[in-house]
Amino acid sequence: MGSETGTVKDPVTQSVRNLPLQKKERHIRSIVKTGRRARQSLDTSQEETRLSHKAPSSSTGTEEKGYRMYFSFFYFSMNLAALLAGIIIPILREDVQCFDSDCYPLAFGVPAITMLLALVIFALGTPEYKIHPPTGNLFCKLLYATGSAIANKIKWYMSKKKGGAKEHWLDWADQKYEKEIINDVKRLYNVLALYPLLPMYWALYEQQGSRWTLQAQEMDRNVGSIRLKPDQLQILNVLFVLLLLPLFEGFIYPQLEKRKLLIQ
């Protein structure tokens, strides 16, 4: 896509440019907010975190694959809904007129109504979920296991006997904590290594609803005979997810698993 030059053919863009500066800024901010609402209404990165743990859980190895497949379908459906929202809501905002202007009440109201409907459906299905009451304090176990491993490691290092070395420093907590807890702590610390990169990732990701939309306002958005709206460009994220998810789940992950290269 390149910058537009010459005569602006889009009447919406032309009308925005003819507005006084203050009104133009308000109009663009409204488009950005509507784009955010379209994305956030069914944003998978938020919804999967809140809802995926409500899936029927299982501790048996035979059902682990089914649970993984459930999450894949869940993730796919959430992104499909986000894709539809990202396409439809900008159309409702611009193509439907309310009070002789773009219909922002409709654009904001539809996501609110659909989220309320989804909440009702989710509540009605609650009896079908396996709800396990919380037992113990996992965070305290994590800290105690880490402290125990460090203390035992220091004791072993200070002792004269250098035999019986452990493969991982957290394995020194095995005298008091079961192997499952130790493995969970190892996985957690491996994930924490990614956290320093998260601020940079989210700083770029959130530009979908701000700078990206403002930039799209000044771009040639014609795709054949279709002209995209500025806030519709945010669907590229979920579109890539919908295209890549079947590829990874249907081909790449099974091939890695056959070659024992898939990290569990």
C-alpha positions in Angstrom: 0.0 0.0 0.0 1.4 3.4 -0.8 0.5 6.9 0.1 -2.3 8.6 -1.8 -1.5 11.3 -4.2 -3.6 13.5 -6.4 -7.3 13.7 -6.0 -8.9 11.8 -3.0 -11.6 9.6 -4.4 -12.9 8.5 -1.0 -15.7 10.9 0.1 -15.2 10.0 3.8 -11.5 10.8 3.7 -12.3 14.0 1.7 -14.9 15.1 4.3 -12.4 14.5 7.1 -9.8 16.6 5.4 -12.3 19.4 4.9 -13.2 19.5 8.6 -11.7 22.1 11.0 -8.6 20.8 12.7 -10.3 20.3 16.1 -13.2 18.4 14.6 -10.9 16.4 12.4 -8.9 15.3 15.5 -12.1 14.3 17.3 -13.2 12.3 14.2 -10.0 10.4 13.9 -9.9 9.7 17.6 -13.4 8.3 17.4 -12.3 6.0 14.5 -9.4 4.8 16.6 -11.6 4.1 19.6 -14.1 2.2 17.5 -11.2 0.2 16.1 -10.1 -0.6 19.6 -13.6 -1.7 20.5 -13.8 -3.9 17.5 -10.5 -5.6 18.5 -11.0 -5.7 22.3 -14.6 -6.9 22.1 -13.5 -10.3 21.1 -9.7 -10.0 21.4 -8.4 -13.6 21.9 -5.4 -12.6 23.8 -7.7 -11.4 26.6 -10.5 -13.9 26.3 -8.4 -17.0 26.1 -6.7 -16.0 29.3 -10.0 -15.6 31.2 -11.9 -18.5 29.8 -9.6 -21.2 28.6 -8.9 -22.5 32.1 -12.6 -23.2 32.4 -12.3 -26.1 29.9 -13.0 -29.6 31.1 -9.7 -30.6 32.6 -8.1 -34.0 32.8 -5.1 -35.6 34.4 -4.9 -38.7 32.3 -2.5 -39.1 29.5 -5.1 -40.5 27.1 -7.2 -37.3 27.3 -4.2 -34.9 27.1 -4.4 -34.8 23.3 -8.1 -34.2 23.4 -7.6 -31.3 25.8 -5.0 -29.8 23.5 -7.3 -30.1 20.5 -10.1 -28.5 22.5 -7.9 -25.5 23.2 -6.9 -25.2 19.5 -10.6 -25.2 18.5 -11.3 -22.7 21.3 -8.5 -20.4 20.1 -9.6 -20.7 16.5 -13.2 -19.8 17.3 -12.1 -16.8 19.3 -10.0 -15.5 16.5 -12.8 -16.1 14.0 -15.1 -14.1 16.1 -12.5 -11.3 16.4 -12.1 -11.4 12.6 -15.8 -11.0 12.1 -16.0 -8.2 14.6 -13.0 -6.4 13.0 -14.8 -6.5 9.6 -18.4 -5.8 10.6 -18.1 -3.1 13.3 -16.2 -0.6 11.1 -19.0 -1.1 8.5 -21.6 -0.4 11.1 -19.7 2.7 12.2 -19.3 4.3 8.8 -22.0 2.9 6.5 -24.9 3.3 9.0 -25.9 6.9 9.8 -27.0 8.0 13.3 -28.0 11.6 14.0 -26.6 12.6 10.5 -23.1 11.3 11.3 -21.2 8.0 11.7 -23.1 5.6 13.9 -20.7 5.2 16.9 -23.5 4.2 19.3 -24.2 1.2 17.1 -20.5 0.4 16.7 -20.0 0.4 20.4 -23.3 -1.1 21.3 -23.1 -4.3 19.2 -19.9 -5.6 20.9 -21.4 -4.8 24.3 -24.6 -6.8 23.5 -22.7 -9.7 22.0 -20.4 -9.9 25.1 -23.4 -9.8 27.4 -25.0 -12.6 25.3 -21.7 -14.6 25.5 -21.6 -14.1 29.3 -25.2 -15.5 29.6 -24.4 -18.5 27.5 -21.2 -19.1 29.5 -23.1 -18.9 32.8 -25.7 -21.4 31.5 -23.0 -23.9 30.7 -21.3 -23.6 34.0 -22.8 -26.8 35.5 -21.2 -28.8 32.7 -17.7 -27.7 33.7 -15.4 -29.7 36.0 -14.7 -27.2 38.8 -11.9 -28.2 41.1 -11.8 -26.2 44.4 -8.4 -24.6 45.0 -6.1 -26.5 47.4 -3.0 -25.1 49.0 -1.0 -22.1 47.9 0.9 -22.8 44.7 2.8 -19.5 44.8 4.1 -20.3 48.3 5.1 -23.8 47.2 7.0 -22.3 44.4 8.9 -20.0 46.7 9.6 -22.7 49.3 10.8 -25.2 46.7 13.1 -22.5 45.3 14.4 -21.7 48.7 14.9 -25.4 49.6 16.8 -26.0 46.4 19.1 -23.0 47.0 19.7 -24.0 50.6 20.5 -27.7 49.8 22.7 -26.6 46.9 24.7 -24.4 49.2 25.0 -27.1 51.8 26.3 -29.6 49.2 28.7 -27.0 47.8 30.1 -26.2 51.3 30.4 -29.8 52.3 33.6 -31.8 51.6 31.7 -34.5 49.7 31.3 -33.5 46.1 29.5 -36.6 44.9 25.8 -36.8 44.1 25.7 -33.7 41.9 22.2 -32.9 40.4 21.5 -32.2 36.8 19.6 -29.0 37.6 19.9 -26.7 40.6 16.2 -27.0 41.3 16.5 -30.8 41.7 18.0 -30.2 45.1 14.5 -29.6 46.4 13.5 -33.2 45.7 14.1 -34.2 49.4 11.0 -32.2 50.4 9.0 -31.6 47.2 7.6 -34.0 44.6 8.9 -34.1 41.1 5.8 -32.5 39.6 6.2 -29.3 41.6 9.9 -29.1 40.7 9.2 -29.5 37.0 6.5 -26.8 37.2 9.0 -24.4 38.8 11.5 -25.2 36.1 8.9 -24.4 33.4 7.9 -21.2 35.1 11.5 -19.9 35.3 12.0 -20.8 31.6 9.0 -18.7 30.7 10.1 -15.8 32.9 13.2 -15.4 30.6 10.8 -14.0 28.0 9.3 -11.4 30.2 11.9 -8.7 29.6 10.8 -8.7 25.9 7.1 -8.3 26.7 7.1 -4.4 27.1 8.5 -4.1 23.6 6.1 -6.6 22.2 3.0 -4.9 23.7 4.2 -1.5 22.8 4.2 -2.6 19.1 1.0 -4.7 19.4 -1.1 -1.9 20.9 -0.2 0.4 18.0 -2.8 -1.5 16.0 -5.5 0.5 17.7 -3.7 3.9 17.5 -0.8 4.7 15.2 -1.6 1.9 12.7 -5.2 3.2 12.3 -4.0 6.8 12.0 -1.5 5.8 9.3 -4.2 3.8 7.4 -6.3 6.9 7.2 -3.7 8.4 4.8 -3.0 5.2 2.8 -4.4 3.7 -0.4 -6.7 1.0 1.0 -8.1 -0.2 -2.3 -7.9 -4.0 -2.7 -9.3 -4.6 -6.2 -12.9 -3.3 -6.1 -13.0 -3.3 -2.3 -11.9 -0.3 -0.3 -10.9 -1.1 3.3 -11.8 1.1 6.2 -8.9 2.3 8.4 -9.9 0.4 11.4 -10.4 -2.8 9.4 -6.6 -3.2 8.9 -6.5 -4.5 12.5 -7.9 -7.8 11.3 -4.5 -8.8 9.8 -3.3 -10.1 13.2 -6.2 -12.6 13.7 -6.2 -13.4 10.0 -2.6 -14.7 10.3 -3.6 -16.7 13.4 -6.5 -18.3 11.5 -4.2 -19.2 8.6 -1.3 -20.5 10.7 -3.1 -22.3 13.4 -4.3 -25.2 11.2 -0.9 -25.4 9.6 0.9 -25.8 12.9 -1.7 -28.1 14.6 -2.2 -30.3 11.5 1.3 -30.5 10.1 4.2 -28.8 11.9 3.5 -29.9 15.5 2.7 -33.6 14.6 5.9 -33.8 12.6 7.9 -32.3 15.5 6.2 -34.8 17.9 7.1 -37.8 15.7 10.8 -36.7 15.7 10.6 -36.1 19.5 11.5 -32.4 18.9 8.3 -31.0 20.5 9.0 -29.4 23.9 6.4 -30.6 26.3 
